[in-house]
Amino acid sequence: MVDVRYGYAIRRAELRTYPTNNFGVTDAENFVYDELIYGQCFPYCPLVVLHESLDGNWYYVFFDGFGGWVTADAVALCRSRADWLRRQEEDCFLLVTGREIRLNKDRGCEKLSNLLLPMGTVLPLVRPEDAPESIDGRYSYNSYIVKLPIRSGTGRIADRYALIPS
């Protein structure tokens, strides 16, 4: 029986063929291309977790028609499938259309400091009427406020606000 769990990537993560960080090649002359990497998932990408490695350091995930291994510390698990689905129903979002956005140093949440959000990342946008006046002592003037997932100490998903300059 498969114990299906649901979660979100909290940062850009490699999708690997096997649960290892070893460099894999079939050609001894190849020093650049790791053949065990065949994809990636973006921050806030919804994932279905189908299996966990025996050491607990890797999850076998499925998303967008792809399956593979990602490091467990790159995934925050939802409490239920209903919570996972609710998070995907956001009708107000911010889409990264430039090359990338790198968040500033965040003294309130080290997990969000310098987080790279590549082109194509979709982030839940906080509506102005629901937005706090300040986040970790910084005013939100002239910024978008997004809700980003972080991984709690138990591996569960927790939401943090972040500022994206407009």
N, C-alpha and C positions, 0 to 999 in steps of 0.2 A: 504494500500500500504506500502511496506517495502522500507525504504530508505537505500539501501545497501551501506556501506562504506568499505574501504580497508585500512589495516594498518599492522604494525609489532609489535610484542612484543619487548620491550626494555630491559627486564630482565626476569628471570625465574618467572613465575606466575602460581598460582594455578587455575585450572579449577574447578568451583564450581557448584553445582546443583541449588542453589538459590543465588541471589545477597546479600549475607550477610557474615560477618566474624564470625558469631556466631558458636560455637562448636556444631555440630549436632550428636546425638547418638540415637539409638533405645533401647540400653541396658544400664541401670543405672550403671552397673559394668564397663562399658567402660570409661576409663579416658585417653586413648591414641589415639585412632583412630577416626578422624573426618570423619564421614560418608558423609558429604556434599562435600568433596573433592574427585574427581574421576579422576583427571588427572592434567597435567601441560603442559605449553608451554615454550619452550626455548627462549633465546634471539635471535632476528632476525628471529623468526618464522612468516611466512606470515599468516595473519588472515583476515577473512571476518567478518565485524561487521554488525550484523543483527538488533540489538536493543540496546537502551540505557535506563537505569533505570530512573525513574522520577526525582531522585535527581542528575542524571548525574555522579554518582560515579562508575557505573558499565556498562560494555558492554557485551551483549550476542554475543559471537563469534563462528565461525565455522572454523575448520582447521583439516586436516588429518583425516576426518571422525568423528570428535568429535565436539560436541557443548556444550557450557556452559558459565557461567559468570566469567569474570575476572575484576579486578579493572581497571577503566579507566586510571589511572595514569601509568599503565604498558603497555599501547598501544600508539603508535604514528601513527596518521592517514596520509595516502598518499593523495596527492591532487587529484588523479584520478586513475581509474583502470589501465590505461596505465602506469602510474608511478609505480604502484604496480607490474604489470607484468614485466616491464623492470628490476626492482630490482631482480627479480627471474631468470633472464637470464644470470647472471654473470657466465662466464666460468672459471674464475680464483678465487679460494676460498681456505680458510684454514678450515680444519676440526679438531675439538678438539678430539683427540684420547686417551689422558690420562684421569685420573679421573676428572680433572677440571683445569682451568686456572683462576687465580684471578688477575685482572689488578692492577697495582700499583696505589698509590695515584696520582691523576691528578690535578694539581693546575689550569690548564687551563679549565677543565670541571669537576665540582664536580659530575655530573651525571654518569661519567664513573669511578670515584674513587672506587677502591675495588670491581668493578663489577665481579660477579662470572659467568664464562662461563663453564657450565658442559659438560661432554663427550657427543658428538653427535651434539654440536653446530656448525653450518656452517656459516662462516664469509666471506664477500667479501674481497678478497685480492687485494691490490693495486699493480699494476705492477711496477717494479723498474723504468721504464722510466716515469711513471706518479707520482711517489712518491715525496713528498717534502723532502728537505734535513733535515729539523728539524720539530718537532711537539711540540708546546708550549715550545720552548727553549731546547728541548731534541733532540739530534741527533739520527737518525734512524739506525746507524751503528750496525750490527749484530742483527737486529730485523726484524720481519715481520711487515708490515704496513697494517692494516685492516681498513675498513670503517664501523663504527658502527652507528646504528640509535639512536638518542635521541629524546625526546619529547620536543618540543618548548613550550613556554608559552601559545600558542594557541591550543596545542594538536597535532599540525602537526609534521610530521617527518622532522628531520634535520640530516645531516650526520656529523660525527666527526671522525677524524683519531685517531687511537690508536696504540700503539706499543706492539707487542707480542715478547718476547725474543725468539731467535731461538735456 
